[in-house]
Amino acid sequence: MTSKETARPFRVLQLTDPHLMASEDGALLGVNTRDSLDAVIADVIKSRGQPDLILATGDIAQDGSEEAYRVFGDRLRAFSAGSAWIAGNHDQVGRLAEIAALYGSDRRHIVEGGWQFILLNSSVPGKVFGELAQSELEFLAGVLEQYPNLPALVTLHHHPVDISADWMRDIGLRNREDFWRIIDRFPQVKVVLWGHIHQAHEKQRNGVQLLATPSTCIQFTSGSRKFSVENLAPGYRWFELQASGSFTSEVCRALDFQFELDQTSSGY
């Protein structure tokens, strides 16, 4: 075992799809999204302790309001770590960027813990599906070229592969071939991470671990042909990263959170 592998791992928390609203009682299918986020944060602190970095991977706000982003930033003060936020299809990109900057959470490329973290904006104004602009693809390739020896975690909001839920087939990343063409050039990429699908997902592709994570509010039913939600607790993902490039990752849930989910809805 090398000295790199005996050092304390670098701990990363992923929070995704909180869908916060300006109103304190804002709810998604019966679940108060501020309360569910609070439950997740409490579980992280109780079960895992303090992370070294927080990645917030989109749909931070349901309504795109300034108040929702400020609430999110204030909630993260429970942690001593810095955070970085990216936009999802429900976010108002300019407003998110403005408020994220106030919290020091507008970083796009982070080098910490012997790793590099690359955050991409896959949101398309007014659309549910995602797409990476040419400038995003150039940014991705550029930083990977600049740091060829640092293991990399690349994150975006939209899923860049097909998943088992048929109704989400057309709302993922549209130009995924362009994305994978870049990823395949750089063997230092260890993880591609996303949100959007409100469920856990894990698979391998050419030696890269592909990971998605439950929402901090409602969960979509895995494998469903039509829109459907299931009565699973809000969740998050926890990483422990070694500078050698090895890592572990686990999905955790705030099992103590009590909620009544409206499972009759055909959308949200």
C-alpha positions, 0 to 999 in steps of 0.5 A, spaced: 500 500 500 502 506 497 503 512 502 498 516 497 493 510 499 494 510 507 492 518 507 485 520 509 481 520 503 478 526 500 471 526 502 466 529 497 458 530 498 453 530 492 447 533 493 442 533 487 435 536 485 433 539 491 427 543 487 427 549 493 422 554 492 421 561 494 415 559 499 417 556 506 412 551 505 413 549 497 412 542 496 413 537 490 408 532 490 406 533 497 414 533 500 416 540 503 423 540 499 426 545 504 424 540 510 427 534 506 433 537 504 434 539 512 433 531 513 438 530 508 443 535 511 442 532 518 443 525 516 450 527 513 452 530 519 450 524 523 452 519 519 458 521 515 461 527 518 464 533 515 465 533 507 471 536 504 467 538 498 460 539 496 457 538 489 450 540 487 448 538 481 442 541 478 435 543 479 437 547 486 431 551 485 424 548 482 422 556 481 428 559 479 427 564 485 433 568 488 430 566 495 431 559 493 438 559 491 439 563 498 436 558 502 440 553 499 447 557 500 444 558 507 443 551 509 450 549 506 453 553 512 452 547 516 458 544 513 465 547 513 467 545 506 466 549 500 461 547 495 460 548 487 453 548 484 451 547 477 444 548 473 439 543 471 433 544 467 429 547 472 434 552 474 434 560 472 442 559 470 443 567 470 440 567 477 443 561 480 450 563 477 449 570 481 447 567 487 452 561 487 458 567 486 456 570 493 457 563 496 463 562 493 460 556 489 461 558 482 467 554 481 467 550 474 474 546 475 477 544 482 483 541 484 483 538 491 485 532 495 489 530 489 483 530 484 480 534 479 473 536 479 470 539 472 463 541 473 459 542 466 453 546 464 448 542 460 442 546 461 438 548 455 433 554 457 426 552 456 428 545 455 427 539 459 433 535 455 440 537 456 446 539 451 453 541 452 454 547 448 461 547 444 464 552 449 463 547 455 466 541 450 472 545 449 472 547 457 472 540 458 477 538 453 482 544 455 482 542 463 483 535 462 489 536 457 492 541 462 492 536 468 493 529 465 496 526 471 490 528 476 484 523 476 478 526 474 471 527 476 466 530 471 459 532 473 453 535 469 446 535 471 443 530 465 444 523 464 449 522 458 447 514 457 440 511 457 437 508 463 431 503 464 426 508 465 423 509 458 419 516 459 426 519 461 429 517 454 428 523 451 430 528 456 437 526 457 444 529 454 442 530 447 449 530 444 452 525 448 456 522 443 460 529 443 461 528 450 464 521 450 468 522 444 472 527 449 472 523 455 474 517 451 481 521 450 483 522 457 484 515 461 485 520 468 477 520 468 475 516 473 468 518 474 462 521 471 456 523 475 450 526 474 443 528 477 436 529 474 433 522 474 432 522 481 434 515 483 441 511 484 444 508 477 451 505 477 454 502 471 461 502 468 463 504 461 470 503 458 473 503 465 469 509 467 464 509 473 458 512 471 453 514 477 447 518 478 444 519 485 437 520 488 434 527 489 434 530 496 426 530 495 422 526 491 424 519 487 422 517 480 421 509 480 426 505 477 425 502 470 418 505 470 415 506 462 411 512 464 412 518 469 412 515 476 414 516 483 416 511 489 416 512 496 423 512 498 427 517 502 431 523 500 438 521 499 445 523 497 452 520 495 458 520 499 465 519 496 472 517 499 477 519 494 484 517 494 490 521 491 492 514 487 485 515 483 482 509 487 475 511 491 469 508 494 462 511 493 455 510 497 448 512 496 445 514 503 438 516 505 435 520 510 431 514 513 428 518 519 424 523 514 417 522 515 413 524 509 406 523 505 408 522 497 402 524 492 403 517 488 397 519 483 401 525 479 402 524 472 408 529 472 410 535 476 
